[in-house]
């Protein structure tokens, strides 16, 4: 059923956002057919809303049709002696998917534990954490093509995955509606312990070869200590608001030198320890260390504030407007550029903002 003037704030982990002019909850194929007919007939702008954990919606709301994906289901079937195919409906809770697979002793997504949001949204963002990305195990995505008005299946290659990117949040933002995803997981033990936080945690508890369940439990404890899981009672957040950087080795070393000059050896040492090679040429630079070295933990504007324990996170202290959040993002972005010459990008999707508002946020002065 299509509703009118529905507040979107309550459907997001930020707890920020105005009304959507039209709103529909997608629970089955029948709902999809009727909604797509409305979308085509009224030529509405379309906003596809999953779990609402990676989005910031303007306080003025969204002048179009919001389609909330609420389909559920996880199917697991043997594919080969060492591999299992997992088919997940797009509206299923991502963390429930991880929990279900870990309980079956399946490997490949255990380090992606405790990430809020839906399975469909996980693919859009190509979520990643502690050495794993969903693209590592994705086989294909079933979608509805909004332009051709038919269902189809896209291979992982056709999704054009990159760091926090896919065609679904770049070149094909309004072309596809994700219906379900297909994953290829392994029954062979393969704990990913390369990240310093993960290695340190398991060294501390003296487990050299953790099981999938122990990996999940460890990741949850690590994340809880750093990332505040969206808590609506305290206003909420959208997880990491700032993306990390991908730099070649010379660029990375230049940033280490600048951080050392600015904040001292303890900060540059943290960057040196974090120099993980993510592919043949690039390394991941943790933006959190840059923010911390600038003394910006706790920095705020209005009701929005940089989190103390994990400065990639912008907190809604309970009264933040969308523009408060973007003001914090703008200020931090500006300071990182002035000190390090790097331009940081946002992770969450920004919805309902005018071009002029976004230009002010993203300008470098």
The 8 nearest C-alpha neighbors of each residue, nearest first, counted from 0:
[[1, 23, 2, 24, 30, 22, 34, 33],
 [0, 2, 23, 22, 21, 3, 34, 24],
 [3, 1, 22, 21, 23, 0, 5, 4],
 [2, 4, 21, 20, 5, 22, 1, 19],
 [5, 3, 20, 19, 18, 21, 6, 2],
 [4, 6, 18, 19, 3, 7, 22, 20],
 [7, 5, 18, 17, 8, 19, 4, 9],
 [6, 8, 10, 9, 16, 18, 17, 5],
 [9, 7, 16, 15, 14, 10, 11, 6],
 [8, 10, 7, 14, 11, 6, 15, 12],
 [9, 11, 7, 8, 51, 12, 14, 50],
 [12, 10, 51, 14, 13, 8, 9, 52],
 [11, 13, 52, 14, 235, 229, 236, 51],
 [14, 12, 236, 235, 15, 11, 237, 315],
 [15, 13, 8, 11, 12, 9, 235, 234],
 [16, 14, 8, 13, 56, 321, 320, 58],
 [17, 15, 8, 58, 56, 57, 7, 60],
 [60, 16, 18, 58, 59, 6, 7, 57],
 [19, 17, 6, 60, 5, 4, 7, 20],
 [18, 20, 61, 4, 5, 21, 60, 62],
 [19, 21, 4, 62, 3, 63, 18, 64],
 [22, 20, 64, 3, 19, 2, 63, 4],
 [23, 21, 65, 2, 64, 1, 66, 3],
 [24, 22, 1, 66, 0, 67, 2, 65],
 [23, 25, 67, 66, 68, 26, 69, 22],
 [26, 24, 68, 69, 30, 67, 27, 31],
 [25, 27, 70, 69, 24, 30, 68, 28],
 [28, 26, 30, 29, 25, 70, 31, 69],
 [29, 27, 31, 30, 32, 26, 25, 33],
 [30, 28, 32, 31, 27, 33, 26, 34],
 [29, 31, 33, 28, 27, 32, 25, 34],
 [30, 32, 28, 34, 29, 33, 35, 25],
 [33, 31, 29, 35, 34, 30, 28, 36],
 [32, 34, 36, 30, 35, 31, 29, 37],
 [33, 35, 37, 31, 36, 32, 30, 38],
 [34, 36, 38, 32, 37, 33, 31, 39],
 [35, 37, 33, 39, 34, 38, 40, 32],
 [38, 36, 34, 40, 35, 39, 41, 33],
 [37, 39, 35, 36, 42, 43, 41, 40],
 [38, 40, 36, 42, 37, 41, 35, 43],
 [39, 41, 37, 38, 42, 36, 43, 35],
 [42, 40, 43, 38, 39, 37, 36, 44],
 [43, 41, 39, 38, 40, 44, 37, 63],
 [44, 42, 63, 41, 38, 64, 45, 39],
 [43, 45, 63, 64, 42, 46, 62, 38],
 [46, 44, 64, 65, 63, 43, 47, 173],
 [45, 47, 65, 66, 64, 48, 44, 63],
 [46, 48, 66, 65, 67, 45, 49, 68],
 [49, 47, 67, 66, 68, 51, 46, 50],
 [50, 48, 68, 51, 117, 67, 120, 90],
 [49, 51, 116, 117, 52, 48, 11, 10],
 [52, 50, 11, 49, 53, 12, 10, 54],
 [51, 53, 12, 237, 116, 50, 11, 54],
 [54, 52, 347, 237, 51, 348, 238, 55],
 [53, 55, 348, 347, 51, 52, 349, 56],
 [56, 54, 349, 348, 350, 347, 57, 321],
 [57, 55, 16, 350, 351, 349, 15, 54],
 [56, 58, 16, 351, 59, 60, 321, 352],
 [57, 59, 17, 16, 60, 321, 56, 320],
 [60, 58, 17, 57, 61, 16, 18, 351],
 [17, 59, 61, 18, 58, 57, 19, 16],
 [62, 60, 19, 351, 63, 18, 20, 59],
 [63, 61, 20, 19, 60, 64, 44, 351],
 [62, 64, 44, 43, 20, 61, 21, 45],
 [63, 65, 21, 45, 22, 43, 44, 46],
 [66, 64, 46, 22, 47, 45, 21, 67],
 [65, 67, 47, 23, 48, 24, 22, 46],
 [66, 68, 48, 24, 25, 49, 47, 23],
 [67, 69, 25, 90, 49, 70, 48, 24],
 [70, 68, 90, 26, 25, 67, 71, 24],
 [71, 69, 90, 26, 88, 68, 89, 91],
 [72, 70, 91, 88, 90, 69, 89, 73],
 [71, 73, 88, 87, 91, 74, 70, 86],
 [72, 74, 87, 86, 88, 75, 85, 96],
 [75, 73, 86, 85, 87, 72, 76, 84],
 [76, 74, 85, 84, 86, 73, 83, 77],
 [77, 75, 84, 83, 78, 85, 74, 86],
 [78, 76, 83, 79, 84, 82, 75, 80],
 [77, 79, 83, 82, 84, 76, 80, 81],
 [80, 78, 82, 81, 77, 83, 84, 185],
 [81, 79, 82, 78, 77, 186, 83, 185],
 [80, 82, 186, 79, 185, 187, 83, 78],
 [83, 81, 185, 79, 184, 78, 80, 186],
 [82, 84, 77, 78, 184, 183, 76, 185],
 [83, 85, 183, 76, 182, 75, 78, 77],
 [84, 86, 75, 182, 74, 181, 87, 183],
 [87, 85, 181, 74, 180, 73, 182, 75],
 [86, 88, 73, 180, 179, 72, 89, 85],
 [89, 87, 179, 72, 71, 90, 91, 70],
 [88, 90, 119, 179, 118, 178, 91, 70],
 [91, 89, 70, 69, 68, 117, 71, 88],
 [90, 92, 71, 117, 89, 88, 118, 93],
 [93, 91, 117, 95, 94, 116, 118, 90],
 [94, 92, 118, 117, 96, 95, 116, 91],
 [93, 95, 97, 96, 113, 92, 112, 98],
 [94, 96, 98, 92, 93, 97, 99, 91],
 [97, 95, 93, 99, 94, 98, 100, 92],
 [98, 96, 94, 100, 95, 99, 101, 112],
 [97, 99, 95, 101, 96, 100, 94, 102],
 [100, 98, 96, 102, 97, 101, 95, 103],
 [101, 99, 103, 97, 105, 102, 98, 96],
 [100, 102, 104, 98, 103, 105, 99, 211],
 [101, 103, 99, 104, 100, 98, 212, 105],
 [102, 104, 100, 101, 105, 99, 98, 186],
 [105, 103, 101, 102, 211, 100, 106, 186],
 [106, 104, 186, 100, 101, 103, 185, 184],
 [105, 107, 185, 184, 186, 108, 109, 211],
 [106, 108, 184, 109, 185, 136, 105, 131],
 [107, 109, 111, 110, 106, 97, 131, 133],
 [108, 110, 111, 215, 112, 107, 97, 211],
 [111, 109, 112, 108, 129, 218, 128, 131],
 [112, 110, 108, 109, 128, 114, 127, 113],
 [113, 111, 110, 114, 109, 94, 215, 97],
 [112, 114, 94, 219, 115, 111, 222, 218],
 [113, 115, 112, 94, 111, 116, 93, 228],
 [116, 114, 52, 113, 94, 93, 117, 50],
 [117, 115, 50, 52, 93, 92, 51, 120],
 [116, 118, 92, 93, 50, 120, 90, 91],
 [119, 117, 93, 121, 89, 120, 91, 92],
 [118, 120, 89, 121, 117, 122, 177, 90],
 [119, 121, 123, 117, 122, 118, 49, 124],
 [122, 120, 118, 119, 126, 124, 123, 125],
 [121, 123, 125, 120, 124, 119, 118, 133],
 [124, 122, 120, 167, 121, 125, 165, 168],
 [123, 125, 163, 126, 122, 121, 164, 120],
 [126, 124, 122, 163, 123, 121, 133, 164],
 [127, 125, 124, 121, 132, 133, 163, 122],
 [126, 128, 132, 131, 133, 125, 111, 129],
 [127, 129, 131, 130, 111, 110, 132, 126],
 [128, 130, 194, 131, 110, 127, 197, 111],
 [129, 131, 128, 191, 194, 193, 132, 127],
 [132, 130, 127, 128, 129, 110, 133, 108],
 [133, 131, 127, 134, 135, 126, 125, 128],
 [132, 134, 135, 136, 125, 126, 137, 127],
 [133, 135, 137, 132, 136, 125, 160, 155],
 [136, 134, 133, 132, 137, 131, 107, 138],
 [135, 137, 183, 134, 182, 133, 184, 138],
 [138, 136, 182, 134, 139, 135, 181, 155],
 [139, 137, 182, 181, 155, 154, 183, 136],
 [138, 140, 154, 155, 181, 153, 137, 180],
 [141, 139, 180, 153, 152, 179, 142, 181],
 [142, 140, 152, 179, 178, 151, 180, 177],
 [143, 141, 177, 178, 176, 151, 150, 175],
 [142, 144, 150, 176, 175, 149, 145, 151],
 [143, 145, 175, 148, 149, 147, 146, 150],
 [146, 144, 148, 174, 175, 147, 143, 176],
 [147, 145, 148, 144, 174, 175, 149, 173],
 [146, 148, 144, 149, 145, 143, 150, 174],
 [149, 147, 145, 144, 146, 143, 150, 35],
 [150, 148, 144, 143, 147, 151, 145, 146],
 [149, 151, 143, 142, 144, 148, 152, 141],
 [152, 150, 142, 141, 143, 149, 153, 144],
 [153, 151, 141, 140, 142, 154, 139, 150],
 [152, 154, 140, 139, 157, 141, 155, 151],
 [155, 153, 139, 157, 156, 138, 140, 158],
 [154, 156, 139, 158, 157, 138, 137, 153],
 [155, 157, 154, 158, 159, 160, 153, 139],
 [156, 158, 154, 159, 155, 153, 166, 160],
 [157, 159, 155, 156, 166, 165, 160, 154],
 [160, 158, 165, 157, 156, 166, 161, 155],
 [161, 159, 165, 164, 158, 134, 125, 162],
 [160, 162, 164, 163, 165, 159, 125, 134],
 [161, 163, 164, 125, 160, 127, 126, 165],
 [164, 162, 124, 125, 161, 126, 165, 346],
 [165, 163, 161, 162, 124, 160, 125, 168],
 [164, 166, 160, 167, 159, 158, 168, 123],
 [165, 167, 169, 170, 171, 158, 168, 159],
 [166, 168, 172, 171, 165, 123, 169, 170],
 [167, 169, 172, 166, 165, 123, 164, 171],
 [170, 168, 166, 172, 171, 167, 165, 164],
 [169, 171, 166, 172, 168, 167, 165, 173],
 [172, 170, 174, 166, 167, 173, 169, 168],
 [171, 173, 167, 168, 169, 174, 170, 166],
 [174, 172, 171, 175, 45, 145, 167, 176],
 [173, 175, 171, 145, 172, 144, 146, 176],
 [176, 174, 144, 143, 145, 142, 173, 177],
 [175, 177, 143, 142, 178, 144, 145, 174],
 [176, 178, 142, 119, 179, 141, 175, 89],
 [179, 177, 142, 89, 141, 88, 176, 143],
 [180, 178, 88, 89, 141, 87, 177, 140],
 [179, 181, 140, 87, 86, 141, 139, 88],
 [182, 180, 86, 139, 138, 85, 137, 140],
 [183, 181, 137, 85, 138, 136, 84, 184],
 [182, 184, 84, 136, 83, 137, 138, 85],
 [185, 183, 83, 107, 82, 106, 105, 182],
 [184, 186, 82, 106, 187, 105, 81, 83],
 [185, 187, 105, 81, 82, 106, 188, 104],
 [188, 186, 185, 189, 81, 106, 105, 82],
 [189, 187, 190, 186, 106, 210, 211, 185],
 [188, 190, 187, 191, 106, 107, 211, 185],
 [191, 189, 192, 188, 209, 214, 211, 208],
 [190, 192, 193, 189, 130, 110, 129, 131],
 [193, 191, 198, 197, 194, 190, 195, 130],
 [192, 194, 191, 195, 198, 130, 197, 129],
 [195, 193, 197, 196, 129, 192, 198, 130],
 [194, 196, 198, 197, 199, 193, 273, 272],
 [197, 195, 199, 198, 194, 200, 221, 129],
 [198, 196, 200, 194, 199, 195, 192, 201],
 [197, 199, 195, 192, 201, 200, 196, 202],
 [198, 200, 202, 196, 197, 201, 195, 203],
 [199, 201, 197, 203, 198, 202, 196, 204],
 [202, 200, 204, 203, 206, 198, 199, 205],
 [203, 201, 205, 199, 200, 204, 198, 206],
 [202, 204, 200, 201, 205, 199, 206, 198],
 [203, 205, 201, 202, 206, 200, 199, 207],
 [206, 204, 202, 203, 201, 207, 200, 208],
 [207, 205, 201, 208, 204, 209, 202, 203],
 [206, 208, 209, 205, 201, 202, 204, 198],
 [209, 207, 206, 210, 190, 201, 188, 189],
 [210, 208, 213, 206, 214, 207, 211, 190],
 [209, 211, 213, 212, 214, 208, 188, 190],
 [210, 212, 214, 213, 101, 104, 215, 109],
 [213, 211, 215, 214, 210, 101, 216, 102],
 [212, 214, 210, 216, 215, 209, 211, 217],
 [215, 213, 211, 217, 212, 216, 209, 218],
 [216, 214, 212, 218, 109, 213, 217, 112],
 [215, 217, 213, 219, 214, 218, 212, 220],
 [216, 218, 214, 220, 219, 215, 213, 221],
 [219, 217, 221, 215, 220, 216, 222, 214],
 [218, 220, 222, 216, 217, 221, 113, 223],
 [221, 219, 223, 217, 218, 222, 224, 216],
 [222, 220, 218, 224, 219, 223, 217, 225],
 [223, 221, 219, 225, 226, 224, 220, 218],
 [224, 222, 220, 226, 225, 221, 219, 227],
 [223, 225, 221, 222, 220, 226, 308, 227],
 [226, 224, 309, 308, 222, 223, 227, 221],
 [227, 225, 222, 223, 309, 228, 224, 238],
 [226, 228, 223, 229, 225, 224, 238, 230],
 [227, 229, 226, 230, 223, 238, 115, 236],
 [230, 228, 235, 236, 12, 227, 231, 237],
 [231, 229, 235, 232, 233, 228, 234, 12],
 [230, 232, 235, 234, 233, 229, 12, 14],
 [233, 231, 230, 234, 235, 317, 229, 14],
 [234, 232, 231, 230, 235, 317, 316, 315],
 [235, 233, 317, 231, 315, 316, 232, 14],
 [234, 236, 13, 229, 230, 231, 315, 12],
 [235, 237, 13, 314, 229, 12, 238, 315],
 [238, 236, 53, 52, 13, 12, 239, 54],
 [237, 239, 312, 236, 240, 226, 53, 52],
 [240, 238, 312, 311, 241, 237, 346, 242],
 [239, 241, 346, 312, 345, 311, 347, 238],
 [242, 240, 345, 311, 239, 346, 344, 243],
 [243, 241, 344, 346, 345, 343, 244, 240],
 [242, 244, 286, 285, 284, 241, 283, 245],
 [243, 245, 284, 283, 246, 242, 285, 286],
 [244, 246, 283, 282, 281, 284, 243, 247],
 [247, 245, 281, 282, 251, 250, 244, 248],
 [246, 248, 281, 250, 249, 280, 282, 251],
 [247, 249, 251, 250, 252, 246, 282, 281],
 [250, 248, 252, 251, 247, 253, 246, 254],
 [251, 249, 253, 247, 248, 252, 246, 254],
 [250, 252, 248, 254, 249, 253, 246, 247],
 [251, 253, 255, 249, 254, 250, 248, 256],
 [252, 254, 250, 256, 255, 251, 249, 257],
 [255, 253, 257, 251, 256, 252, 258, 250],
 [254, 256, 252, 258, 267, 253, 257, 259],
 [257, 255, 259, 253, 254, 258, 260, 252],
 [258, 256, 254, 260, 259, 255, 261, 253],
 [257, 259, 261, 255, 260, 256, 267, 262],
 [258, 260, 263, 267, 256, 264, 257, 261],
 [261, 259, 257, 258, 262, 263, 256, 264],
 [262, 260, 258, 259, 257, 263, 292, 293],
 [261, 263, 259, 292, 258, 260, 266, 264],
 [264, 262, 259, 265, 266, 260, 261, 267],
 [263, 265, 267, 259, 266, 268, 262, 258],
 [264, 266, 268, 267, 263, 269, 262, 259],
 [267, 265, 269, 268, 264, 263, 262, 259],
 [266, 268, 259, 264, 270, 255, 269, 265],
 [267, 269, 271, 265, 266, 270, 264, 272],
 [270, 268, 266, 272, 267, 271, 273, 265],
 [269, 271, 273, 267, 268, 272, 274, 255],
 [270, 272, 268, 273, 269, 274, 267, 255],
 [273, 271, 269, 270, 274, 268, 195, 275],
 [272, 274, 270, 271, 275, 269, 195, 284],
 [275, 273, 271, 272, 282, 276, 270, 283],
 [276, 274, 282, 273, 277, 283, 194, 272],
 [275, 277, 282, 278, 281, 274, 283, 279],
 [278, 276, 282, 281, 275, 283, 279, 280],
 [279, 277, 280, 276, 281, 282, 275, 283],
 [278, 280, 281, 277, 276, 282, 247, 248],
 [279, 281, 278, 247, 282, 276, 248, 277],
 [282, 280, 247, 246, 278, 245, 277, 276],
 [281, 283, 276, 246, 277, 245, 275, 247],
 [282, 284, 245, 244, 275, 285, 277, 246],
 [283, 285, 244, 243, 286, 245, 282, 246],
 [286, 284, 243, 287, 288, 283, 244, 289],
 [285, 287, 243, 289, 288, 284, 290, 244],
 [286, 288, 290, 285, 311, 310, 289, 291],
 [289, 287, 291, 286, 290, 285, 292, 266],
 [288, 290, 292, 286, 291, 287, 293, 335],
 [291, 289, 287, 293, 288, 292, 295, 286],
 [290, 292, 288, 294, 293, 289, 295, 296],
 [293, 291, 289, 294, 290, 262, 288, 266],
 [294, 292, 290, 291, 295, 289, 262, 261],
 [295, 293, 291, 292, 296, 290, 298, 297],
 [294, 296, 298, 293, 290, 291, 297, 305],
 [297, 295, 307, 298, 305, 294, 310, 291],
 [296, 298, 305, 307, 306, 304, 295, 299],
 [299, 297, 295, 305, 304, 296, 300, 327],
 [300, 298, 304, 303, 305, 327, 297, 301],
 [299, 301, 303, 323, 327, 302, 304, 326],
 [300, 302, 323, 303, 319, 299, 320, 318],
 [319, 301, 303, 318, 316, 315, 300, 323],
 [304, 302, 315, 319, 324, 299, 300, 314],
 [303, 305, 299, 314, 298, 313, 297, 306],
 [306, 304, 313, 297, 298, 296, 310, 312],
 [305, 307, 310, 312, 309, 297, 308, 313],
 [306, 308, 296, 297, 309, 310, 305, 312],
 [307, 309, 225, 306, 310, 226, 224, 296],
 [310, 308, 225, 311, 306, 307, 226, 312],
 [309, 311, 306, 312, 287, 305, 296, 307],
 [312, 310, 239, 241, 287, 309, 240, 313],
 [313, 311, 239, 310, 240, 238, 306, 309],
 [314, 312, 305, 304, 306, 236, 240, 303],
 [315, 313, 236, 304, 303, 316, 306, 305],
 [314, 316, 303, 234, 319, 317, 235, 236],
 [315, 317, 234, 302, 314, 318, 303, 233],
 [318, 316, 234, 315, 233, 319, 302, 235],
 [317, 319, 302, 316, 320, 315, 234, 303],
 [320, 302, 318, 303, 315, 323, 317, 301],
 [319, 321, 323, 322, 15, 318, 324, 58],
 [320, 322, 324, 57, 323, 58, 15, 325],
 [321, 323, 325, 324, 320, 326, 57, 319],
 [324, 322, 326, 320, 321, 325, 301, 303],
 [325, 323, 321, 322, 327, 303, 326, 328],
 [324, 326, 328, 322, 327, 323, 329, 321],
 [325, 327, 329, 323, 328, 324, 322, 330],
 [328, 326, 330, 324, 325, 329, 300, 331],
 [327, 329, 325, 331, 326, 330, 332, 324],
 [330, 328, 326, 332, 360, 327, 331, 325],
 [331, 329, 333, 327, 332, 328, 326, 334],
 [330, 332, 334, 328, 333, 329, 335, 327],
 [331, 333, 329, 335, 330, 334, 343, 328],
 [332, 334, 330, 336, 331, 335, 329, 363],
 [333, 335, 337, 331, 336, 332, 338, 330],
 [336, 334, 332, 338, 333, 337, 339, 331],
 [335, 337, 340, 341, 333, 334, 339, 342],
 [336, 338, 334, 335, 340, 339, 333, 341],
 [339, 337, 335, 336, 340, 334, 257, 341],
 [338, 340, 336, 341, 335, 337, 254, 257],
 [341, 339, 336, 337, 338, 342, 335, 254],
 [342, 340, 336, 339, 335, 343, 337, 338],
 [343, 341, 336, 332, 344, 340, 335, 333],
 [342, 344, 332, 341, 242, 241, 345, 244],
 [345, 343, 242, 241, 342, 346, 332, 243],
 [346, 344, 241, 240, 242, 347, 343, 348],
 [345, 347, 240, 242, 241, 239, 344, 348],
 [348, 346, 53, 54, 345, 240, 349, 55],
 [347, 349, 54, 55, 53, 350, 346, 345],
 [350, 348, 55, 54, 56, 347, 351, 352],
 [351, 349, 56, 352, 57, 55, 348, 61],
 [350, 352, 61, 57, 60, 56, 353, 349],
 [353, 351, 350, 57, 356, 357, 354, 349],
 [354, 352, 356, 355, 357, 351, 358, 350],
 [353, 355, 357, 356, 358, 352, 359, 351],
 [354, 356, 358, 353, 357, 359, 352, 360],
 [357, 355, 353, 359, 358, 354, 352, 360],
 [356, 358, 360, 354, 359, 355, 361, 353],
 [357, 359, 355, 361, 360, 356, 362, 354],
 [360, 358, 356, 357, 362, 361, 355, 329],
 [359, 361, 357, 329, 358, 362, 356, 325],
 [362, 360, 358, 359, 357, 363, 329, 332],
 [363, 361, 359, 358, 360, 364, 329, 357],
 [362, 364, 333, 361, 336, 332, 342, 360],
 [363, 362, 333, 337, 336, 361, 359, 334]]
